């Protein structure tokens, strides 16, 4: 399960990074956060939801439209004109409810942005840590290669010395030569 989650996260970060940057370019944490906020579908849908709720609030604040009706039969023709009157405070309550829905949608949007920011920040530092590990491993390989080359050139004698411990005495064993000199 952890392996799948890690794979999913790496896939997520690779979806985010290429938008303004080409592969191999350095990217800052702020760049990654900006990209993630722009391209994340959850954030985009919640931004559209906030706009829709704002439109619904404007619509909730207007009075009902008048209605016009007409009907005709063999001998009579009727035209009706009507206007719905709301109970006092109904429009204000409807408007307040719509404004509260906007606040809820904005809170959901802010929460989604914070979650994305947290995830991108974690992934950014995971990638940075992995890059530093690769650099350190590369440096270790170079140092090891230099040491091996120096050891071969200088005919270094490496001896293995072992000892045993008992309650009464120390015992040293004869050194064993592991590498022979190039003489």
N, C-alpha and C positions, 0 to 999 in steps of 0.2 A: 504494500500500500504506500509506503514512504517513497519507494522508487518511482511509482506512478506519479505521485504528487510532485516530486522533484522534476520529473520529465515534463509535467504539465507547466510548472513554473518556468522552466527554461524555454519552453515553447512560447509562453506568454511574453517573456522579455524579448525574444527574437521577433515577435510580432510587433512590438512597440518600437524597437530601436531603429529599423531601417527607414522610417518615414522621411526625416530631413537629412539623415546622415548615411553615407555609404558604408559598406562593410569595411571594418578596419580603422575607421576614424574614431578618435576619442570622443566620448560623450560625458558631459557632467551630470551630476545628480539632478540639478535643476532642469537641464534639457530633458532628461528621462521623465521627470515629473510632468513637465509641460506637454510632452508628447502623449503620455498616458492619459492626461486629462482631456486632450483633444480627441483621441481616437477610441477611447473606451466606449463601447456601445451602451453599457448601463448608464454611464454619466450622460451620454447624449440623449438617451430616452427619458431620463429624469429631467433634463433641461427642457425638453419638449413638453413634458408633463406639467412643469411649472408654468410655462407659457400658456398651455391650455387652461390651467386653473385660473390664471390671471384673466384670460378671456371670459371664462365662466363667471368670474366675479364681476366683471363689467356688465355682463348680460343680466346677472342677478340684481343689479342696482337699477334697472330700468322698469318702468311701469308696463303692464301688459298692453299689447297692441289692441286697438279697436277691431271689432269683427264686422264684416259686411256679408249679408246673405241675401239671396234672391231666389224666389220660386214662382212658378207660373202654372196655372191649371187652365181649364177651358174658359172660365169666366173671370178668374181673379189673378191678379199679379201682386206678389208681395215682395217688398224690399225691407230687409231688416238691417238695422245699424245697432251695434251693441258695444258696450264698454264694460269690462270687468273691473269691479272695485274690490280692492284687497282689504282685508281686516287691518286695522291700525297695527303697525309694528311688524307685519308679515314681511314686507320688503326689507326692512332693516335686519330682521332675523336671518333672512335668506342671504343677504349681503355679508353679514357677520360670519355665517357658516362657510360661505365661499372664501372669505378672507382667511379663516382658520384652515381650510383645505390647502390654500396657498402656502401657509406657514408649515404645514405638515410636509408638503411636497418639497419645500426648500430645505427642511431638516433632513429628509431622506436623501436629497441631492448632496448636501454637505457631508453626511455620513458616508455615502458612496465615494465621494472624493477623498475623504480621510482614509477609507479602507484601501483605495487604489494607491494613495500616497504611501501608506504603510507597506503594502506589498512591493511596490516598485523600489522603495528605499531598501527593503530587505534584500531583494534580488540584486540591486545595484551593488550593495556591499558584498553579497555572495560572489558576484562576478569579480569584483575588485580583489577579494581575498584569493580567489582561484588564480587570477592573473599574477598576484604576488607569489603564490606558491609555485607557479610555473617558473617565474624568474629565479626564485631561490633554488629550485631543483636544477635548473639550467646552470646556475653558478656552481652548485655542488658537483655537477658532472664535470665542469671545466676544471675545478680544483682537483678532483679525483684523477682526471687524466693527466694533469701537470705533475701530481705526486707520483703517479705510476711511471711517468716518463723519467722523472728525476731519480726514482728508485732504481730503475733499470740502468740508467747511465752511471750512477755512483756505486753500483754494486753493493748496495746496502745489505748488511747481514741482519736478519731479523731472527731473534732467538725467542723460543717459547720457554718461559720459566714457570714452573708450577710448584706449589707447596701444599703440604697437608698439615692440618692442625689436629693435635690431640690434646688432651688435658695436661699432659706433662711436658711435651716437647714440640718443637717445630721440626719439620723435616723438609729439606730442600732437595729437589731432584736435579739431576744433571740437565743443563740446558740442551734443547734440541734445535738444531739448525733447520729452519724452514726453507730458506733460500740459500743457494750456494753463490759464492762470489763469482764474478766473471773472470777470474784469474787464469 
